[in-house]
Structures are given as structure tokens and as C-alpha cells.
Amino acid sequence: MLDRVSVADEIFPSERHPDFVQTEWAEGWGYASIGVEEAVRFLTEHRAELGASIDQVGIVVFFLQRHRVELALKELLDTRKVDLREIKSPHSLSALWHLCAETLGRDSDEWVFIDGAGGELVALLDEQDRSSHTYRYPVDRDGNRHQRPPFIDLSALDKHVSNLVWAIRGFLDYAAEADQAQAYHAGAGS
């Protein structure tokens, strides 16, 4: 009698192999964002190879790009020690955006930079997909067909999402270096 391997054991093996995803290297908001970024970059760059199915894949790419923005905003908030469990609308880009503005200070140079990189984009994404359902499901919770613009330029979408994500990452890198320098100088003065 052959030993049966369970579905769980097949999908979640217990030993390393070069072909397996190593989830330990994908923890945190930033790494989740990088994963989505790589997936959408690949799909966007190879869209011509998808032929007619690009229309269906493009809807998924839009959702993933929107999700990428959500992850980047949550990374910013988490890094600034905002308790994400306290957010009333955790998938609302508008709510996350306003919380980021409050956290950094609407008049701060950092917020002005990030807002300039993505304020218009976040407003557009929120307008087009307020509930994060419009590009995930064909109908809303009441069974009504979602209304979507007839065309999406995936390259333009990627350009604008990347600009915002890079602005957030740049700010986070700058803030981390500033925190390290402050800690160093505080330690040197002791």
C-alpha cells in the first residue's frame, strides 16, 4: 500500500527546497508590498504574451496595484507606531491617506512630498474602488454589476503607483536614518 501524501503536506512541505517559497523572508508590510510589486511588474511587462486574457488579468493587476498602495500606507503608519487595529476602515485608501497626513503633520515637508507624489492617485483609486471590491468581484454586495472605466493603461497605473510607493519608501529610509543618527548622538553624549 502506498503512503498517501496529504494536500497540506504537498502545499506546505516541511523541508527547504530551492523551488519552495520561504515565507520567513516575507514578513511585514514592506515585504508584502514588494511581493505585490514584483507580481504586477511581471504581469504588466508580459501583458502582450497574455493575449486576449489581458482583459481579465488587467482587472486583477488593477486590484493588486490598489492593494500595493494600501500596503505602503499601512507600512508608513506601522513604522510611525500607529496601531493599525484601531483603524475603523482598514481598506479605505482615503481613511489611510488622511491618517498618514495626521501622523506626519499636514504641513510637514515629509507629508507635502508624499502628498505631491500620490495625493491625486489615492483620490482616483479611492473614487474608482472605494470598497476594494470593484476590481476583485464582478458585482457588489447587493448583486449589482460594478461600473468600471472601459480602459486601463497598466503602464500608466504602474508608473503612478511606483512613484507613490517609492516616495513612501524614501521617506521611511530617511526617517530610519534620522532615528539612527539621533540614537547614536544620544548614546555618544552619555
N, C-alpha and C positions, 0 to 999 in steps of 0.2 A: 504494500500500500504506500502510495506517495504521500509525503507530508504536504499539506496544503498551506500555502503562504497567504496570510490574510491580506485584504485590501490595505488595511492600516500599515502592515509591515512593508508592503510594496511601496506605498506612497511616502511613508515616514521611516526609512531604514535606520538601523541603529549604529551603523558604521559609516565612516567617511569614505567618500569616493569622489574623484575629480568631476564626475558628471552631476553630483548632487549639489543642491543649493545649501549653503551653510548659513542657517538663519542667525547664528550668533553675530554675524557681520552686518546684520540689517536691523539693528535696534535703534529706536529713537526716531523723532520726526524728520530729521535731516536725511537719514539713510532711507526712510520711506519715500521721501521726496526724490532722492537720487534714483531709486528704483523706478518710480513712475516716469521720471525724466528720460531715463535710458529706453524704456519701453516705447514712449511716444516718439522719441527721436528716431528709433529704428523703424517704427511704423510709418512715420512721416517721410523719412528718406526712401523707404521702399514701397511707397504707395502705388507707383506705376506698375509694380510687379503683382499687385493685388487685383488688377483689372477692375471689373465691374463691382467686385465686392468692396472696393474702397468706399462706396457709399455707406455700407453698413459699418465697416471698420472706422470710417471717419467720425461717425457718431460716438463710437467708443473712445476715439482719440480726443474728441472734444470733452467728453466726461473726464477722461484721465487728466487732461490739461487743467480743467477746473479743479479737480482733486489735488493736483500738484500745487496750485495756488493755495488751496485750503491748508495743505500740509506745511507749506512755507510760512504761512501766517501763524499757524499753531507752533511751529518751531520758534519763531520770533517771540511769541508770548511765553512759551515754556522756558526759553532761555532767560527771559526777563522775570522769571519766577511768578508768572500768573498761573493760578490754579485752573487748569482747563476744565476740571469737573464742575466748576462754578458757572460756566458759560451756558446761558439759557437756550441759545440756538447754535449748537456747536457746528452745524454745517452751513450756516448763513455766512456767506462771504462778507456781506455788509456789516453784520454784527462783529465778526472777527476784525474787519478793517477798522471799524470805529474803536474797538478795544485796543488795537495796536496804536492808533493815534493817541488815545488817552494814556496808554502806558508810556509811550515815548515823549509825549507832550506835543500837541498840535503845532506849536510854534518852534519846536526844536529843529535844528539843522538836519538831524537824522530823519525826522519824520518828513520834512519838506523834500528831502532827497528820495525817500521811499515812495511818498505820495506822487511825486513827479514821474517816477518810474512805473507806477502801476495804478494810480487812482482811477484813471479813465477805464483801464482794463477791468478792474474789480467791479466798477459800476456796471459795465457792459455785461460781464459774466453773471453778475447778480440779477440783472434785468432779464437775461436770456434763460437763466436756470436758477431761480431763487431757491428752490427746494432741493436742489441737486438730484432731481428725478427726471427732468426733461430729456436728458441725453442717456439715461440709464434704462428707462422704460418707455414703451410706446404710448402709454396712457397715464393719466394722473390717478390719484387715489379714488376719484369718483368715476373712473372709466372713460373720461373724456380724452380724446386724442390730443397729444401735446402739439402746440404750434411752434414750429422751428423755422428760422430763416431758410430759404431754399438752397443756399450755397454756403460752404465754409472753405476758406483758404487756410489749409492746415499749416502752411509755411508762415503766413502772417500771424496766425494764432501762436505758433511756437516761438516766433520772434518776440512777441509782446509778453508772453508768459515767462520766457527765459530772461528777458530784461528785468522783470519784477523779481523773479527768484534770485537772480544774480545780485540785484541791489540789496535784497534782504540778506543774502549770504555775505556780501561785502560788509554790510553794517554789523552782522554778527561776528565776523572775523575781527573787524576794527574794535568792537566792544570787548571781545575776549582779550585782545592785545592790551587794550587800555586797562582792563581789570588786572591783568598780569603785571603790568608796569606799576600800577598803584599798589598791588600786594608786595612787589619787590621793594619799592621805595618805603613802604610802611615797615617792612622787615628790616631794611637797611638802617632805618632810623632808630631801631630798638637797641 
